[in-house]
Amino acid sequence: MWLRSVALILLLMLGLAWAAEPGQAGGHTLNILDGEASAFNREVRGLLAWVMGFAALVFVVVMGALTYVTIKFRRTGKESGEPPQTHGNDRLEVLWTIIPTVIVLTIFGLTARSMFRLEQPQPGAMVVEVRGWQFWWDFHYKEHGVRDSNQLILPVGRPVTFEVTGGDGSNYDVIHSFRIASLVGTRDAIPGVVTRITVTPEKEGNYYGQCVELCGASHANMRFRVMVVSQEEFDRWIAEAKAYQASAPTDPTLQRGEELFKQQCAACHGLKGVAQGLPNNPDLTFFGNRTTVGAGMWPNTPEYLEAWIKNSPGMKPGVKMPAFLHLSDQDVKAIAAYLLSHRIEGFDFDKLEKF
Ligand code: CUA
């Protein structure tokens, strides 16, 4: 009987191990233990190794003792009455109090050391304000006065401090949590509260960001992308982003797109040089440089963008943007083409390696 149970448990564990293999999401390997890209993740990985080591030790000792007792004292059928009973063992009780206490204190000490290391202020860190909204992310480069939504461009090798907060104090605000899986995390995005987290990205690439606090119907669809580029590329990006002014289109489709954008979208969405928008909606200034639509959800192609404009609530539950089913396909195409035409030339973020 017990042999069958052990076999069943082994099978179950094998199944779990298989199911837990690093998954792919839009080409991203989600691995919070990836230590290649930041000292932050390496520190957390080191800490986890200790915790898992102790957990394995406890598992082996407890399960070993349990297995031994179960086999050794199992009913054989030859018993007559109750076996001899034992009560209390001072030495054992002291031992099994001291050992867990030592383990807990060791983990406490290691955790405190890691937290102290990770909280060290980094001189010369660039400050980016991160604001979580239902269900998207806003980024504000404070020293440069540049705003971008759902996509964050960072220079490699320079510390960046994220000032994480949420919403604007309205009734719809809930708590989100900021995490870039292979780089840094986690900090809660709490309306009215600013929490800080600092990291130095060490490797260029396209990183996967995700909200990690249950926040409503589209919690799982609240994603963003982080592009880590060379310092030169970043400097060029930020200078052009700062100076960006949308120019009046000459192409008739784009002219129609601009007209429609002003009528349908501009009350909510900002686009530098065209519309101020409102801070509680994604900024669309560099939409042509975005790699995704719908806050990290779909590739930023005309097809997905058109589908999104037409019926975003049908694609992402709980989204605040209404459907624009009354617009003709041609009008939707014109708006999409217009949005995609706003880009800073010379950047192809889709080419970056994904993490
Ligand atoms: Cu925002 Cu989960």
Residues whose N, C-alpha, C, O or C-beta is under 5 A from the ligand:
A	BS01	CUA	I175 H176 S177 C211 V212 E213 L214 C215 H219 M222
